[in-house]
Amino acid sequence: MISHKLSIAPMLDWTDRHCRYFYRVMSKRTVLYTEMVTTGAILYGKGNYLAYNEQEHPLVLQLGGSDVNAMTECAKIAEQQGYDEININVGCPSDRVQNGKFGACLMAEPELVADCVASMQNATNIPTTVKSRIGIDDLDSYEFLQQFLATVSAAGCKHFIIHARKAWLSGLSPKQNRDIPPLDYQRVYQLKQDFPKLDISINGGITTFAAANEHMQHIDGVMIGREVYQNPYMLAQADNEIWQVGSHVKSRLEVLNEMVDYIDTHVASGGRAWHVARHMLGLCNGLAGAKQFRRYLSENANGQNIGGEVLQQAFDKVLQLNPDLNEV
């Protein structure tokens, strides 16, 4: 059974397998999510959209879709591929997602979500979970949210991740939907009181582990997204701050050395250093030389025949200003 105390949000174009490997180097316990993958991509796409590194576990596939048969078939494939859980996207507000009849618009169809959950759970031995908003458009009362959870949980879903903002399906862009609708953490806390047997995680606007631990006085888990992507080294403290395990905290240099090896392996298999390095631009944020680190990677990591040494060269810019970082 996975502990969902801390997880990293599924972020389109960001949380690919290279990003997730980077995060796993820093935290062994944080639950990682894929980018949202649609049922069409899995069933009809030419690429292997479910590829991952074995080190990424615990790992959850976030699935986008609403056709019960397609969702069930993808759930079976995900289980065969070794994923630990499957999460249904009922929170993304983009037009493209709405046109495909999945994402946040599904909050208006709790019975359909419940049918997907029931079928997916019956066909697999791994959990199916749901990530949603607190409401959509004018369907934003607490009673609406309460009924959504009641309907979907009755079908067998035991874990809900709630982004504590409503979504406007028209009039706001996905980016605006992450910032403009006000956060309502109390509404998520109330869900936990009303559904004490469900595992409730909260998402939205959380930027520190201190805040995460405060939320967990009221609910079961916290999901963080953009803050980790922009300041990834915070994850080095996650296992100790969230799980209090007293494990070794890797230095930036230790993290960097592991990622040098990973990039070299990726390049040897035909990839490019930039596929990995782009996720590491924030590794030195907060340090003197961070801007030079980002600039060097941006300017030098995208060429052919560039390996992990580009990371070391970028980090040298930071070491010149922070010589104490040279200690492993």
Buried (B, 14 or more C-beta within 10 A) or exposed (E): EBBBBBBBBBBBEBBBBBBBBBBBBBBBBBBBBBBBBBBBBBBEEEEEBBEBBEEBBBBBBBBBBBBBEBBBBBBBBBBEBEBBBBBBBBBBBBEEBBEBBBBBBBBBBBEBBBBBBBBBBEBBEBBBBBBBBBBBBEBBEBEBBBEBBEBBBEBBBBBBBBBBBBBBBEEBEBEEBBEEBEBBBEBBBBBBEBBEEBBBBBBBBBBEBEBBBEBBEBBBBBBBBEBBBEBBBBBBBBBBBBBEEEEEEBBBBBBBBBBBEBBBBBBEEEEBBBBBBBBBBBBBBEBEBBEBBBEBBBEBBBEEEBBBEBBBBBBBBBBEEBEEBEEE
